[in-house]
Amino acid sequence: MYYLRLMAIILWFLGVMGCNAQKPNTLTQTEQKTGWVLLFDGKTTAGWRGAYSSVFPKHGWVVKNGELRGELSDGAESGDVGDIVTLKKYRNFELIFDWKLGKGGNSGVKYFIEERQPKPEKGSQTGYEYQLIDDADYIYNGKPLPQDLKTASIYDVMAAKKPDIKVEVWHSSRIVVNGNHIEHWLDGKKVLDINRNSEAFKQGVQQSKFKDYQGFASIPEGHILLQDHGHSVAFKNIKLKEL
């Protein structure tokens, strides 16, 4: 009898939790009161446009089943339809998003995107990239990836401290930018914490492919960008709070 009552309580609790579970691509009342906004509503591409464009790409990036998907296949950086960026620019913010890659996949979420002219003939617009990639299986220049090119790193500048991620499953990421202080989080754990005034950051920039990009270490604000790297990627629950 005790066992049956215990099971009934457990089932009731699970039912309540299920009813109270937050729906994807929505804001709780607390989030709304504390200044969070949705960058993706789960239904439309409102708030986004193509990089160096006034309109959203006509193909490649689509909304399906509450996900913003890059259904891309060329393999090259900006090799299909190109990157997409937010309409607004941001300076100090907290950004959270869920994402999923397939085996061998490669993408990224960039911030401080300035869209400097002239437009690059090849490749993606320069910015700070929260790298998204198949850490274990992606081969770069014939070799396994170095740590600063793996997921959650500031691409080619600062390495995240974490084990290799699994692909074909959903992950949750968080970026915090407050003045010169930057944090990258992955699945609830802080994996990168750096100040742009530090010698470590400045050295990372100087040793990166961005060393000749004037002012890279001190870009004050910019758009947020979802990268077309020619591999399919999916995003949902993209939320931002300005600080």
C-alpha positions as a printed Julia matrix, in Angstrom:
243×3 Matrix{Float64}:
  0.0    0.0     0.0
  2.83   2.36    0.91
  4.5    1.62   -2.44
  1.34   2.49   -4.37
  0.95   5.78   -2.51
  4.59   6.64   -3.12
  4.23   5.93   -6.83
  1.1    8.09   -6.98
  2.95  11.0    -5.37
  5.87  10.62   -7.79
  3.55  10.51  -10.81
  1.67  13.58   -9.56
  4.93  15.48   -9.07
  6.16  14.55  -12.55
  2.84  15.67  -14.0
  3.05  19.02  -12.26
  6.62  19.52  -13.41
  5.61  18.65  -16.97
  2.77  21.15  -16.9
  5.05  23.84  -15.57
  7.9   23.14  -17.98
  8.78  26.19  -20.03
  7.88  25.98  -23.68
 10.73  26.45  -26.2
 11.36  29.95  -27.52
  9.39  31.69  -24.79
 10.15  33.98  -21.87
  9.03  33.4   -18.31
  7.44  36.26  -16.39
 10.66  36.62  -14.42
 12.71  36.82  -17.62
 10.39  39.48  -19.02
 10.56  41.54  -15.82
 14.36  41.36  -15.72
 14.88  42.58  -19.27
 15.31  39.44  -21.36
 14.15  39.49  -25.0
 13.74  36.71  -27.54
 16.0   36.91  -30.59
 14.08  34.01  -32.17
 10.36  33.44  -31.65
 10.35  29.87  -32.97
  8.07  30.77  -35.86
  9.67  33.51  -37.97
 13.04  35.05  -38.83
 11.96  38.45  -37.46
 14.91  40.42  -36.12
 17.46  38.86  -38.49
 18.83  39.65  -41.96
 21.61  38.44  -44.17
 25.07  39.83  -43.39
 25.8   42.8   -45.67
 22.17  42.63  -46.78
 18.88  44.32  -45.95
 16.84  41.11  -46.31
 16.87  37.58  -44.96
 18.26  34.85  -47.27
 15.6   33.25  -49.45
 16.94  29.73  -48.87
 19.42  27.88  -46.69
 18.25  29.31  -43.36
 14.77  28.07  -42.46
 12.43  27.77  -39.49
 11.22  24.22  -38.8
  9.69  22.67  -35.67
 10.6   25.66  -33.54
 14.23  25.64  -34.69
 16.23  28.12  -36.75
 18.13  25.8   -39.03
 20.99  26.38  -41.38
 20.35  23.66  -43.96
 23.73  24.13  -45.58
 25.97  21.75  -47.48
 28.78  23.51  -49.36
 31.29  23.06  -46.53
 32.98  26.4   -47.08
 32.84  29.42  -44.79
 29.91  31.52  -46.01
 29.85  29.05  -48.89
 26.09  28.57  -49.21
 23.8   31.54  -48.54
 25.98  33.44  -46.09
 25.78  34.42  -42.44
 22.79  36.03  -40.77
 22.97  38.89  -38.26
 20.69  40.64  -35.79
 19.12  43.89  -36.88
 20.36  45.56  -33.71
 23.87  46.08  -32.39
 24.8   45.2   -28.82
 27.52  46.4   -26.45
 27.11  44.8   -23.0
 24.87  41.76  -22.87
 24.14  38.24  -21.75
 23.2   35.87  -24.58
 21.93  32.32  -24.18
 21.11  29.84  -26.93
 20.64  26.12  -27.54
 22.31  24.51  -30.54
 22.94  21.18  -32.26
 25.46  20.04  -34.88
 25.76  16.89  -36.93
 28.86  14.73  -37.17
 31.75  16.69  -38.65
 29.75  19.9   -38.27
 31.1   23.44  -38.0
 29.4   26.75  -37.23
 29.66  29.58  -34.73
 27.94  32.44  -32.96
 29.82  35.7   -33.4
 29.45  39.02  -31.61
 30.92  42.5   -32.13
 30.21  42.18  -35.86
 30.82  45.56  -37.5
 30.24  44.69  -41.18
 33.21  46.75  -42.19
 33.53  47.66  -45.83
 34.59  46.37  -48.2
 32.59  43.16  -47.86
 34.88  40.09  -47.75
 35.04  38.29  -51.1
 35.37  34.98  -49.27
 34.73  33.86  -45.73
 32.77  35.25  -42.84
 32.77  38.75  -41.37
 35.35  39.17  -38.62
 34.16  39.24  -35.01
 34.53  37.38  -31.72
 33.36  33.85  -32.4
 31.92  31.43  -29.88
 33.05  28.38  -31.82
 30.64  25.49  -32.49
 32.3   22.43  -33.98
 32.63  18.65  -33.84
 35.66  18.78  -31.54
 36.78  15.18  -31.88
 36.17  14.47  -35.55
 36.74  17.75  -37.39
 40.04  17.76  -39.29
 41.7   21.15  -39.86
 44.64  21.38  -42.27
 45.01  17.61  -42.06
 45.25  17.55  -38.27
 42.93  17.3   -35.23
 41.78  20.65  -33.89
 43.96  22.68  -31.51
 42.18  23.72  -28.33
 41.61  27.34  -29.4
 39.61  26.16  -32.42
 37.32  23.91  -30.38
 33.78  24.55  -29.17
 33.21  27.49  -26.8
 36.6   29.04  -27.5
 36.94  32.59  -28.78
 37.97  31.24  -32.15
 41.75  31.35  -32.73
 42.23  33.74  -29.78
 41.41  32.12  -26.42
 40.89  28.41  -25.75
 37.98  27.16  -23.67
 38.81  24.65  -20.94
 36.48  21.7   -21.47
 36.28  18.14  -22.81
 35.22  17.5   -26.41
 31.49  17.96  -27.0
 29.09  15.35  -28.34
 27.38  15.99  -31.66
 23.8   15.27  -32.72
 22.57  16.3   -29.26
 21.39  19.66  -27.96
 23.76  21.87  -26.0
 23.16  25.11  -24.1
 25.57  28.03  -24.35
 25.91  31.41  -22.71
 28.0   34.47  -23.57
 28.44  37.33  -21.11
 30.05  40.59  -22.22
 30.33  43.42  -19.71
 32.84  46.08  -20.65
 36.08  44.23  -21.35
 35.08  41.17  -19.34
 33.99  38.14  -21.39
 32.67  34.79  -20.22
 31.76  31.72  -22.26
 29.59  29.01  -20.69
 28.73  25.55  -22.01
 26.03  23.28  -20.59
 25.94  25.15  -17.3
 29.71  25.4   -16.76
 31.94  28.43  -17.23
 34.67  27.36  -19.66
 36.3   30.7   -20.52
 36.79  33.87  -18.46
 38.97  36.65  -19.86
 39.47  40.41  -19.76
 40.33  42.12  -23.03
 42.86  44.31  -21.25
 44.84  41.29  -20.1
 48.16  40.34  -21.63
 46.79  36.86  -22.33
 44.02  38.26  -24.52
 46.28  40.71  -26.31
 48.79  37.96  -26.98
 46.02  35.69  -28.24
 44.95  38.34  -30.73
 48.52  38.92  -31.91
 48.99  35.21  -32.53
 45.67  34.88  -34.35
 44.56  35.52  -37.9
 42.92  38.72  -36.64
 46.18  40.49  -35.76
 45.91  42.82  -38.77
 42.24  43.67  -38.17
 42.53  47.18  -36.77
 41.03  47.54  -33.31
 40.05  43.88  -33.01
 40.99  43.73  -29.31
 38.72  46.65  -28.42
 35.64  46.53  -30.69
 32.99  48.39  -28.62
 29.77  46.95  -30.07
 28.29  45.08  -33.02
 25.7   42.7   -34.39
 25.33  39.09  -33.32
 25.91  36.64  -36.16
 24.99  33.0   -36.84
 27.58  31.51  -39.12
 27.11  29.72  -42.41
 30.07  27.36  -42.56
 28.5   25.01  -45.06
 27.38  22.49  -42.43
 23.87  22.0   -41.09
 23.23  23.53  -37.68
 20.13  24.2   -35.57
 19.39  26.87  -32.96
 16.53  27.54  -30.54
 15.85  29.42  -27.29
 17.99  32.39  -28.38
 17.57  35.04  -25.68
 19.43  38.23  -24.81
 19.55  40.66  -21.91
 21.36  43.98  -22.25
 23.53  44.84  -19.25
